């Protein structure tokens, strides 16, 4: 099928919703999604009398989630920021003289977690093809202070893990995967999370598995797993006495209620990953075949055997719409009912908090042209756009056509 073959009259007319016309995007599925499985799990925890982090649903989730991501051990936590910080501390990366390399184009927590762990930070650029951490940029950023590398599987696309594993082995560095957006993703057939020394996931409200909040550390190293567990459980040892504490830990535990919800979410994960990939493949094909629409899909590596598509990322080409700027283009799409945005408003190097005197000497900016270009030209479509039907995808493409037809009127309001 093609766009022209699926014209159905669903897009009512030429007048944009922004100017009083009908909003013609399909009714994309809501997020988060929940069903009787979540309700039953919550009630089971409620009636168990054990609501906190020691409910049996927590270790059940840890085991299932870790195994799905190629790891022997999992430690559930209260959020994905703390799971990154605890991972660094467990790996012995915890001094201000230590540096962690983090991509410049990512969410704030990837960088803030490093500083919260008491460590210093160095930004490196992303690969312009995938917007994941560029191995060449990592090599260039390594200094005598470097202790760890944190690739982010941005938007659900795995970073180049074989290259990063080799760099970390060569330089004796910790590899901590930030897989907050990459539940179910895989590179060369191997799930993300289990490639590095540790992998960190988030279950925050927007994520592809969610309990509103939550996080998880996975690892194949039992010693690291035990250290993360101790940090999460007030410094206790597994099997130790309740009032004996061996390290300076805190209460970062996930609750039984959250674990019950996540177990239900986990049951849908593989089917949802497959559906997102199926619908993304249609969008990829049609957008490449119709460059006049002005959206070019960000590349997917042939080695990315499973892409989580937490975000469907495109680059906007204003010349295809006679100079219509990106912000007006997105404004028109949002008015039509398309959940999209221009993404991060700046590279992390430019965030004011990282330039403060308080953090002087602990944050090193870099030359990050690919990250800056992404800030300037990407358009994001959030993951629920890919959870609809094939017909929904083609209707979305018709909405793109509708906006393009109105480019002159939109330009007059720029």
C-alpha positions in Angstrom: 0.0 0.0 0.0 1.0 3.6 -0.3 -0.5 6.9 0.8 -2.3 7.4 -2.5 -3.8 3.9 -2.3 -5.2 4.5 1.2 -6.9 7.9 0.7 -10.2 7.2 2.5 -11.8 10.6 3.1 -10.9 10.3 6.7 -9.0 13.6 6.5 -12.0 15.8 6.2 -10.8 18.8 4.4 -8.1 21.3 3.6 -8.6 23.7 6.5 -6.2 23.0 9.3 -7.5 22.6 12.9 -5.1 25.4 13.8 -7.3 27.7 11.7 -10.7 26.3 12.7 -10.9 23.2 10.7 -11.4 19.6 11.9 -8.6 17.8 13.8 -8.0 14.8 11.6 -5.4 12.7 13.3 -6.6 9.2 14.3 -7.5 8.5 17.9 -4.2 7.0 18.9 -4.2 4.6 21.8 -3.9 6.1 25.3 -0.9 5.7 27.5 -0.4 4.1 30.0 -2.4 1.1 29.1 -3.9 -1.1 31.8 -6.3 -4.0 32.1 -7.6 -6.7 34.4 -4.1 -8.0 34.9 -3.0 -4.8 36.7 -6.2 -4.7 38.8 -5.8 -8.3 39.9 -2.1 -7.8 40.8 -2.9 -4.7 42.8 -5.6 -6.4 44.7 -3.4 -9.4 45.4 -0.8 -7.1 47.0 -3.4 -5.1 48.9 -4.8 -8.3 50.5 -1.4 -9.7 51.2 -0.7 -7.2 53.9 2.9 -6.8 52.6 2.7 -3.6 50.5 6.4 -2.5 50.5 9.5 -3.6 48.7 9.6 -7.0 50.3 6.4 -8.2 48.7 7.1 -11.4 46.6 6.0 -9.6 43.4 9.3 -7.6 43.6 11.7 -10.5 43.2 9.4 -12.1 40.7 9.6 -8.9 38.6 13.4 -8.7 39.1 14.0 -12.2 37.8 11.7 -12.0 34.8 12.9 -8.6 33.7 16.6 -9.4 34.1 16.3 -12.7 32.2 14.4 -10.9 29.3 17.3 -8.5 29.0 20.1 -11.0 29.0 21.1 -10.7 32.7 21.2 -13.0 35.7 20.3 -10.5 38.3 17.9 -7.6 38.7 17.4 -5.0 41.5 14.1 -3.0 41.4 14.3 0.6 42.5 12.2 3.6 43.0 13.2 5.4 39.8 15.7 5.3 36.9 17.8 8.3 38.1 18.7 6.6 41.3 19.3 3.3 39.5 22.0 5.0 37.4 23.6 6.7 40.5 23.5 3.4 42.5 25.1 1.5 39.6 28.0 3.9 39.6 28.5 3.7 43.3 28.3 -0.1 43.3 31.0 -0.2 40.6 33.3 2.0 42.8 32.8 5.1 40.6 32.0 7.5 43.4 34.8 10.1 43.7 34.7 13.7 42.3 38.1 12.9 40.7 36.4 10.1 38.6 34.8 11.0 35.3 31.9 9.4 33.4 31.4 10.0 29.7 27.7 10.7 28.8 26.2 11.8 25.5 25.2 15.4 25.1 21.9 14.6 23.5 19.9 12.9 26.1 17.6 13.5 29.0 18.8 15.4 32.0 18.8 12.4 34.4 21.6 10.7 32.5 23.9 13.4 33.5 22.4 14.5 36.8 22.7 10.9 38.1 26.5 11.1 37.7 26.7 14.2 39.8 24.3 12.9 42.4 26.7 9.9 42.8 29.5 12.4 43.6 31.3 11.9 40.3 32.4 14.2 37.5 31.0 14.4 34.1 32.3 14.7 30.5 30.0 15.1 27.5 30.6 13.5 24.2 28.8 13.7 20.9 26.3 11.3 19.3 26.4 9.4 16.0 24.4 11.6 13.6 22.9 8.5 12.0 21.3 7.1 15.2 21.6 9.8 17.8 23.3 7.3 20.2 26.7 7.8 21.7 29.5 7.9 19.1 32.3 5.4 19.9 34.8 7.7 18.1 33.7 10.6 20.3 34.1 8.4 23.4 37.7 7.5 22.4 38.5 11.2 21.9 36.9 12.1 25.3 38.8 9.5 27.5 41.3 11.1 29.9 43.3 9.7 32.9 40.3 10.5 35.1 37.8 8.5 33.0 36.2 5.6 35.0 33.0 4.8 33.1 31.1 5.2 29.9 27.3 5.6 29.9 25.7 5.0 26.4 22.1 6.0 26.2 19.9 3.8 24.0 18.1 7.0 22.9 14.5 6.6 21.7 14.8 2.8 22.1 17.6 2.4 19.5 20.6 0.5 20.9 23.9 2.2 20.9 26.8 0.6 19.1 27.5 -1.8 22.0 30.2 -4.1 20.5 32.4 -1.0 19.8 31.7 0.5 23.2 32.4 -2.9 25.0 35.7 -3.0 23.2 36.7 0.5 24.1 35.8 -0.1 27.8 37.8 -3.4 27.8 40.8 -1.6 26.2 40.8 1.2 28.8 39.6 -0.8 31.8 36.4 1.2 32.1 32.9 0.4 33.5 30.2 0.2 30.9 26.8 1.4 32.3 24.0 1.1 29.8 21.3 3.8 30.2 18.4 1.8 28.8 15.6 4.0 30.3 13.9 4.2 26.9 14.8 0.7 25.5 12.7 -2.0 27.2 12.9 -5.0 24.8 15.5 -3.6 22.5 18.4 -5.7 21.1 21.6 -5.3 19.2 22.8 -8.2 17.1 20.1 -10.3 18.7 21.3 -9.7 22.2 19.0 -7.6 24.5 20.3 -4.3 25.8 21.1 -4.1 29.5 23.2 -7.2 29.7 26.0 -6.1 27.4 27.7 -3.8 30.0 28.8 -4.2 33.6 25.4 -2.9 34.5 22.2 -1.8 32.8 19.6 0.7 34.1 15.9 1.0 33.1 13.2 3.4 34.0 9.5 2.8 34.6 8.5 6.4 34.7 5.0 7.3 33.4 5.9 7.8 29.8 8.1 4.7 29.5 7.2 1.6 27.4 6.7 -0.3 30.7 5.4 1.9 33.5 4.1 1.9 37.1 4.0 5.7 37.2 7.5 5.6 38.6 10.2 3.0 39.1 13.6 1.7 37.9 15.7 -1.4 37.6 19.3 -2.4 37.5 20.3 -5.5 35.7 23.7 -7.2 35.7 25.5 -10.5 35.2 27.9 -9.8 38.1 26.6 -11.1 41.4 28.9 -8.9 43.5 27.6 -5.8 41.7 24.0 -6.9 42.1 24.5 -7.4 45.9 26.1 -4.0 46.2 23.2 -2.3 44.3 20.8 -4.2 46.5 22.6 -3.0 49.7 22.5 0.6 48.5 18.8 0.2 47.8 18.0 -1.4 51.2 19.6 0.9 53.8 23.0 -0.8 53.5 21.9 -4.2 54.6 23.2 -7.5 53.3 20.9 -10.1 51.7 20.2 -12.6 54.4 21.7 -10.4 57.1 20.0 -9.1 60.2 17.5 -6.3 59.9 19.3 -3.8 62.1 22.8 -4.5 60.8 24.1 -2.1 58.1 27.3 -2.5 56.2 27.4 0.4 53.7 25.9 3.8 53.6 22.6 3.0 51.8 19.1 4.4 51.6 15.6 3.3 50.9 15.3 3.2 47.1 12.9 0.2 47.0 10.2 -0.4 44.5 6.8 -1.2 46.2 4.8 -4.3 45.8 2.0 -2.3 44.2 4.4 -1.0 41.5 5.9 -4.5 40.9 2.4 -5.9 40.4 1.6 -3.3 37.8 4.9 -3.9 36.1 4.4 -7.7 36.0 1.2 -7.1 34.1 3.0 -4.5 31.8 5.8 -7.0 31.2 3.3 -9.5 29.9 2.5 -7.1 27.0 6.0 -5.9 26.3 7.0 -8.2 23.4 3.8 -7.8 21.5 4.0 -4.0 21.9 7.6 -3.9 20.7 6.6 -6.0 17.7 3.7 -3.7 16.9 5.7 -0.5 17.2 8.4 -1.9 14.9 5.8 -3.0 12.4 4.2 0.5 12.3 7.5 2.2 12.3 8.6 0.2 9.2 5.5 1.6 7.3 6.4 5.1 8.3 10.0 4.7 7.4 9.1 3.4 3.9 6.4 6.0 3.2 8.4 9.0 4.5 11.4 7.9 2.4 9.2 7.5 -0.7 7.6 10.9 -0.1 10.3 13.4 0.7 7.9 16.3 -0.1 6.4 15.7 3.4 9.5 17.1 4.9 10.2 14.3 7.5 13.2 12.0 7.2 13.4 9.0 9.6 16.5 8.9 11.8 18.4 5.9 10.7 18.2 2.4 12.2 21.4 0.4 12.3 21.1 -3.0 10.6 22.5 -4.4 13.9 19.6 -3.0 15.9 17.6 -6.2 15.6 15.0 -4.9 18.0 14.1 -1.2 18.4 11.9 -0.2 21.3 10.7 3.0 19.6 10.0 4.9 22.8 10.2 7.8 20.4 9.8 7.7 16.6 12.4 10.3 15.6 12.6 12.2 12.3 14.5 15.1 11.0 12.5 18.0 9.6 13.5 19.4 6.2 11.9 22.9 5.9 13.0 23.2 2.2 10.4 20.5 1.4 7.7 22.8 2.6 9.1 26.0 1.0 10.7 27.2 4.2 8.0 26.5 6.7 9.8 26.5 10.1 9.8 23.4 12.3 8.0 25.0 15.2 5.0 26.1 13.1 5.0 22.6 11.4 4.8 20.9 14.8 2.2 23.4 16.1 0.0 22.5 13.2 0.4 18.8 13.8 -0.4 19.1 17.5 -3.6 21.0 16.7 -4.5 18.1 14.4 -4.2 15.7 17.4 -0.7 14.3 16.6 1.4 13.8 19.8 4.7 15.2 18.7 7.3 17.8 19.7 10.7 19.2 18.8 12.4 17.3 21.6 15.2 18.5 23.8 15.5 22.3 23.6 19.3 22.3 24.0 22.3 20.0 24.4 23.0 19.1 28.0 26.3 21.1 27.9 24.2 24.3 27.7 21.9 23.6 30.7 22.5 26.3 33.2 22.8 23.9 36.2 25.9 22.3 34.6 27.5 25.7 34.1 27.1 26.8 37.8 30.0 27.7 39.9 29.0 25.0 42.4 29.9 22.4 39.8 33.0 24.1 38.5 35.6 21.5 37.6 33.1 18.6 37.7 31.4 19.1 34.2 33.4 19.1 31.0 31.6 20.3 27.9 32.7 19.0 24.5 32.5 19.7 20.8 29.1 18.2 20.0 28.0 19.3 16.5 25.8 16.2 15.8 24.0 16.8 19.1 23.5 20.5 18.3 22.1 19.6 14.9 19.6 17.2 16.4 18.4 20.0 18.7 17.9 22.1 15.6 16.0 19.8 13.3 14.4 16.7 14.9 10.7 16.1 15.3 9.7 13.4 17.8 6.5 11.3 17.8 5.8 9.6 21.1 5.5 5.8 21.3 1.8 5.5 21.5 1.6 6.8 17.9 3.0 3.4 16.9 0.4 1.4 18.9 -2.5 2.0 16.6 -3.5 0.1 13.5 -1.9 0.2 10.0 -4.8 2.4 8.9 -3.9 4.8 11.7 -0.4 5.1 10.3 -1.6 5.9 6.8 -4.1 8.4 8.2 -1.2 10.1 10.0 0.6 10.3 6.7 -2.5 12.0 5.2 -2.3 14.5 8.1 1.3 15.3 7.1 -0.1 15.9 3.5 -2.8 18.1 4.9 -0.2 20.3 6.7 2.0 20.5 3.6 -1.0 21.7 1.5 -1.4 24.5 4.0 2.2 25.5 4.1 1.7 28.9 2.6 -1.0 29.9 5.1 1.2 28.6 7.9 4.2 30.5 6.7 2.2 33.8 6.8 1.9 33.3 10.5 5.6 32.5 11.2 
